[in-house]
């Protein structure tokens, strides 16, 4: 099986205070935009639309099955949110987007990402796979959904959060998931 190298450049606004890390993007055939969380059936941007504007479709382009990348990027810049993933290179054991069938070949260099964001003091995993990878990189005990731990990493104190998966395979409502993600901003 061939490996895949991460297809996106990290989105790291200089003044970002929060770094949100998924595991790895889905196969390109599932993308509806060229940005993070590009899968139309993933609820990440619906959750943030609900949090920011009380509207799950706030980041949806009306009449299309696509998210508005420009609106999303402006939101992230305004809120100090950086985005990337915990895996830099993977092998898909099945040809799908499931984290259960990802074999990580190479982890992302989280220390290098944080070094580019001097104001970032919060790191977030958006599911079990990203939490496990982050745990192996930074070195902290396992976290349950919604838990946070403060750790020393690259010479600074970092809060690490374990958030629920935004995949629809994770059987909870957008509103339920949003209550966890809302903690990051308030």
C-alpha positions in Angstrom: 0.0 0.0 0.0 1.2 3.5 -0.9 1.6 6.1 1.7 0.1 9.6 1.5 1.8 12.8 2.6 -0.3 15.6 4.0 -1.8 17.5 1.1 -2.4 20.8 3.0 0.0 23.5 4.4 -0.6 24.2 8.1 -2.9 27.1 8.7 -1.0 29.0 11.3 -2.0 32.6 11.9 0.8 34.4 13.7 -1.4 35.5 16.6 -3.3 32.2 16.9 -4.1 31.2 20.5 -5.6 27.8 19.7 -4.2 25.0 17.5 -6.8 22.5 16.5 -5.5 19.1 15.3 -7.4 16.4 13.5 -5.8 13.2 12.4 -5.5 13.4 8.6 -7.6 14.7 5.7 -10.1 12.3 4.0 -9.4 11.0 0.5 -9.5 13.9 -2.1 -12.7 12.5 -3.6 -14.5 13.5 -0.4 -13.4 17.1 -0.4 -15.8 20.0 -1.0 -13.1 22.6 -0.5 -9.3 23.0 -0.4 -9.0 23.5 3.4 -9.2 21.6 6.7 -12.2 19.5 7.4 -13.2 19.5 3.7 -15.6 16.5 3.9 -19.1 17.7 3.3 -20.4 15.0 5.7 -18.1 16.0 8.6 -19.8 18.4 11.0 -16.7 20.4 12.1 -17.7 23.7 10.3 -21.4 23.2 11.2 -20.4 23.0 14.8 -18.4 26.2 14.5 -21.3 27.9 12.7 -23.6 26.9 15.5 -21.2 28.3 18.1 -20.4 31.5 16.3 -23.8 32.4 14.9 -26.3 30.0 16.2 -26.6 28.7 12.6 -25.3 25.2 11.6 -25.2 26.4 8.0 -23.4 29.6 8.5 -20.2 28.3 6.7 -22.2 26.6 4.0 -22.4 28.2 0.5 -26.2 28.6 0.0 -27.6 26.1 -2.6 -24.4 24.2 -2.7 -22.8 21.2 -0.9 -19.7 23.2 -0.1 -18.3 25.2 2.7 -17.2 28.8 2.2 -13.4 28.6 2.6 -12.9 32.4 2.6 -15.5 32.9 5.4 -14.0 30.0 7.4 -10.5 31.5 7.1 -11.7 35.0 8.2 -13.4 33.4 11.2 -10.3 31.5 12.2 -8.1 34.6 11.8 -10.6 36.7 14.0 -10.8 34.0 16.6 -7.1 33.1 16.7 -7.6 29.5 15.5 -4.8 27.5 13.8 -5.5 24.2 12.0 -3.4 21.2 11.1 -3.3 17.4 11.8 -1.3 15.1 14.0 -0.2 12.8 11.2 2.1 14.0 8.4 2.2 10.7 6.4 -0.3 7.8 6.6 -1.3 4.6 4.9 -5.0 4.0 4.4 -5.7 0.4 5.3 -9.1 0.8 3.6 -9.9 3.4 1.0 -12.0 5.6 3.2 -11.8 8.5 5.7 -12.1 6.5 8.9 -9.4 7.0 11.5 -9.8 3.4 12.5 -8.1 2.4 9.2 -5.2 4.9 9.2 -1.7 3.6 9.8 0.5 6.6 10.8 3.9 6.5 9.1 5.1 9.9 10.4 3.7 12.3 13.0 3.5 16.0 12.4 6.1 18.1 14.1 3.9 19.7 16.8 6.8 21.5 18.4 7.7 23.2 15.1 4.1 24.2 14.6 3.9 25.8 18.0 7.3 27.5 17.6 5.6 29.5 14.8 2.8 30.6 17.1 4.2 32.3 20.2 0.7 33.2 21.5 -0.7 29.6 21.3 -1.3 28.1 24.7 -4.1 25.7 23.8 -3.8 22.5 21.7 -7.0 20.6 20.8 -7.4 17.0 19.4 -10.6 16.5 17.5 -11.1 12.8 18.1 -9.6 9.6 19.5 -6.9 9.1 16.8 -5.6 12.6 17.0 -5.7 12.5 20.8 -3.6 9.3 20.9 -1.0 10.7 18.5 -0.8 14.0 20.4 -0.5 12.0 23.7 2.5 10.1 22.2 4.2 13.3 21.0 3.7 15.5 24.1 3.5 12.8 26.7 0.4 13.1 29.0 -2.1 10.5 30.2 -5.1 9.6 28.1 -8.0 12.1 28.2 -11.7 11.5 28.0 -13.9 13.6 25.8 -14.1 17.2 27.2 -11.1 16.7 29.5 -8.1 19.1 29.6 -4.6 18.8 31.0 -1.9 21.4 31.4 1.5 20.3 30.3 5.0 21.7 29.9 6.0 21.5 26.2 8.7 23.3 24.3 9.4 25.6 27.3 5.8 26.8 27.8 2.7 25.7 29.5 0.1 24.3 27.1 -3.5 23.3 27.8 -4.3 20.1 25.8 -8.0 19.4 25.2 -9.6 16.2 24.0 -12.8 17.1 22.0 -15.4 14.8 20.5 -15.0 13.7 16.9 -16.8 15.8 14.4 -17.5 12.8 12.2 -21.1 11.8 11.8 -19.9 8.3 12.7 -19.6 9.7 16.3 -23.3 9.4 17.3 -24.0 12.7 19.0 -25.8 15.8 17.8 -24.1 19.0 16.5 -25.5 20.9 19.5 -24.0 18.3 22.0 -20.6 18.5 20.3 -20.8 22.3 20.2 -21.0 22.5 24.0 -17.5 21.0 24.2 -16.0 23.1 21.5 -17.5 26.3 22.9 -15.2 25.9 25.9 -12.3 26.8 23.7 -13.6 30.3 23.1 -15.3 31.2 26.4 
